[in-house]
Amino acid sequence: MTSDKKSYILFVFLLVLIAINIFLFRFDFKSSFNQGLTFAMLDVGQGDALFIESPTGTQILVDGGPPRKILSQLALVMSPFDRHIDAIIVTNPDQDHIGGFLDVLKVYKIDGVFESDAENDSKIYQNLKAEIKNKNIPEILAKKEMRLDIGGGAVIDILFPDRDVSSWTNNDGSIVAKLSYGTNSIMLTGDSTTLTEKIILEENSKQKLKSTILKVGHHGSRTSTSYDFVKAVSPTYALISDGKNNKYGHPHQDTLDTLTKFGAKVLRTDLLGTIIFSCDRMGVCEIN
């Protein structure tokens, strides 16, 4: 190969490299000035992982799914240059909610961890707690009446726990919160059970519980999503995070029947993959 040909190939290669970098820079620049709310239910198989980005760019990860699933999904909603997440919320310490957080901590800088006082003696949970401590990440106990202002008019209100749940089952003690932005709101239920739902119903008005979107509790299990709770929330959309052909039979038909009875449109990760809502300042949400 002649030196002129080598120089030409090198020149073309550099042009391609520059073009790629310009594209990635523009993508990152656009993301950093996002003017709406992004909410994504990430397809992590049989588990839960929710991504939230406020209009001002604050990023929250609610649960991390099982191990080795989350990073490829975060790449769908985050810039490749972004290696920072403002906070993670651990709704309960079961593996299908926390396994991916160990992967996240290897790649991303995390500013804070919100969790209930539910505990787990599993090795993966103990490893996660140790890693959080090693990285000196502040741990905050999530309690009812706590409000997280994530910027641009978006807020997360903690509805449960309202008491010490350290002796409760992990599902009963799951964090329940409501994300609100403009006229739209999303009920975040973790693995909460009908027991948890009953307490929340007793302590909150229907107006406070009414939400555009319901993140269906416990992957659509019949142990959650009671008739009275769905009636109070009255969602337009019901999102279910579940794995294809999972051994638990999620979502259960009883749950689907309840959601259908109230006219909720059911969206499932096992059928659709990652589900992304983009909501603008006027309260209009588009689904990807």
N, C-alpha and C positions, 0 to 999 in steps of 0.2 A: 504494500500500500504506500502511495506517494505521500510526502509530507503535506502537500496541498490538500489531499483528500482527508488526511487525518485532521488537519486544521478545520476543514469544513464540517466534519462529523462532530468535532468538539464544539464548534460554534453553534450548530443546531441543538446539541445536547444542552448547552448553556441557556439557549433561548427557551427551550421547553421547561427547564428548571425554573427560570425566572417567571414564566407564565403560571406555573403551578403555585409558586410562592405568592404571586399577586392574587390569584384566586383565593388561596387560603387566608391571606391577609384581609381581603374584602369580606370573606365569610365571617371571620372573627370580628372585624370592625362592625359589621351589620348586627351580629349577635350582641355585642356590647351595648348597642343602643336600641335594644328591643323595647317597643312601646306598648306591648300587651302582656298578658299573663299566659304562660305555657304550663300546661298540666299534662303529664304523660304517665300512663300505666305501662310499665316496661314488661316486655315478654320475657320473663325469667323462668318459664315452666311452672312447676307446682310450687308457687311461693308468691311473695308480695314485694314489689319495688315500685315506688311512685316518685316521679321527678317533678319538681315545681320550680319555675323561674318567674320572679316577679317582674313588673314593668321596668324596675330600676336595675334588674340583673341579679338580685339576690337569689341564690340557688339552694334549695332544700331537697334532701333525699329522704323520703319516708320509707323505711325498711330497705333491705339490700338483697332480698331473695336468697336462694341457696348458693353454695360456692360455685365459682367459675361460670357465672351467667351474666353478671351485671355489667362488666366493662364494655362488652360489645354493644350492649343496649344504650349505655350512656353516650357512646360515640354517635348515636343517632340524634341526640338532642343537645350535645355540647360541642363547642369548638375544639378542634384538635390541639389548639394552643392553651386551652383552659385546663388548669390542673388545680383548681380551687373550688371547694363546695363549702358554703357558709355554715351549714349545719346538717346533721343527720338526726332523724327521729326513729327510735327503736320502739315500735308499738308493743312488741312482746319479744322475749328472748329465745324463741324457738328457732331452729336452724333454718327453716324456710323463709325466715324474716331477717336473719342476721348473718348467714353464711357469707354473703357477698360483701359485707362490710370489711372483712379482712382483706379482700382484693382491692377494695376502694382505698383503704388506708395506705396501701403500697404505692398508689399512683397519685392520689389527691391529698392536698392539705385541707384538713377539716378544722373549723373554728370552734365547734361546740357539738355536744351530744345531748339530746333530750330523751329521757327514758322514764318509765314508771319504776316502781320499786319491786316489780315482779322479778324473780331470779330463776336461774337455771344452773344445774350442776354439770351440764355437758362440757366436754373439753373445748368445743368450738366457742362456747360462750365465755369460758374462762380465758381462752386465748384472746378473744376480742377485748375483754376488760383489761387484760394485761397490756395489749397494744395501745389502747386508749391512754392508759396510765403512762406508758413509756414515752408517748408523744406529747404528754402534758396537755391533753385536750380537756377543757372544762366539761364536767358532767352536770346537767341540770335536771332536777326532778320535775317532771311534767305534772301539773295539778290543775284541777278545774278552776276557772276564772283567769287562768294565765292567757295573755294575748301576745302573739308574736307579730309585730308590725314588720313585714318584709319589704315594704316600699311600694310607692306608686299607687297607694290605695288598697293594696292586697294585705289581708291579715289572716292569721290562723288562730282560732280560739280553741283552747283545750276544754272539752266537755267532760272528760273522764280520764283518769281516776279522780274521785272526790274524797278519797280516804286512803289509808294504808292498805295496799293489796299484796303485800309481801307473802302472805300466807294463802292467797287465792291461787287458783289455777292460772296459768299464763294467759289463756284465752279470756277468762272472766276479768282479769286485770288489765286487759289490753287498752292502750291509749286510744281514745276516740276524740277526733277534732273536726272542726269545720273551717274550710278555706273559703274566704269570701273576697270577691273582686267585682265591684259595680253591682249589677243586678244578678250576677251569677254566683253560685256557691257550690261547694263540693263537700259532702259528708265523708270523712275518712274514718273507717271503722276498724282497721286492723283485723284481728281475729275475734272481735268482741262477740259475746253470746247473747241469747235472749235475756239472760239475767242482767247483763250490762245494759242492754237496751231498755229494760224495764226501769232501771234506776234513772237512766237519762230521760226517759219519758216523764217520770215523776218530778224531775227537777227542772225541766225546761218547757217553755210554751211551744205549741206547734209552730208558731211563727218563727221562733228561734231555730227550730229543727228543719224547717222547710228548706230544701236544697234542689238545685238544678240537676246535680249529679250525685248518685249514691255509689261509693266504692263498697260493693257488697261484702259483708263480713265473712271471714273464714272461707274464702274461695267458693262461696255459694253453698256451703253446708247447711243442712236443715237445722243445725244448732244455732243459727243466726237468722237475721232478716225476718223477724216476726211480722205478722199482719199489722199490728198496731204501730210498729216502728215505721214500716214502709208507708202506711197511711199518713203518719205525721210528717215524714220527710217529703213524700209526694214527688219523687224524682221524675224528670223527663228522661234521663238516661241512667241505666244501672250497669256498672262496670264490674266484671268478674275476672280475677286473675287466677288462672288454673292451667295445669299442664295437659297436653294431649293424652287421652286415654289413661288418665291418672288412676291409681289403684283405689282411690277413695270414692270414686264415682261422682266427683264434683264437676259441675254444680248439680245438686240434687233437684229432682223434678218438683218437689214441694216448694222449693225456693223460687224456681222459675215460674211456677203457677202464681205464687203470691205477687211477684213483680209484674207479671202480665195482667193480673187482675186490676192493678192500679195504672196500667197503661205505660209503664216504663219500657223504653227501648233497651234491650239487653245487648251489650257489647262484651265479647269474651276474647281473652288473649289466645286461647287454644284454637280459636277459629280465625282471628283477625291479626294476630301478632301484636306488636306494640301499638297502642292507641294514644294519639296525641290530640289534645284540645288546645287551640290557640284562640284566646279571647281578647277582643279589642276594647278600647276605652268606652265604647258605646254599649258594651255588654253582649256583643254578638260573638258566638263561638263557632269556629270551624273545626271539623274533625278530619284528621289525617289518619 
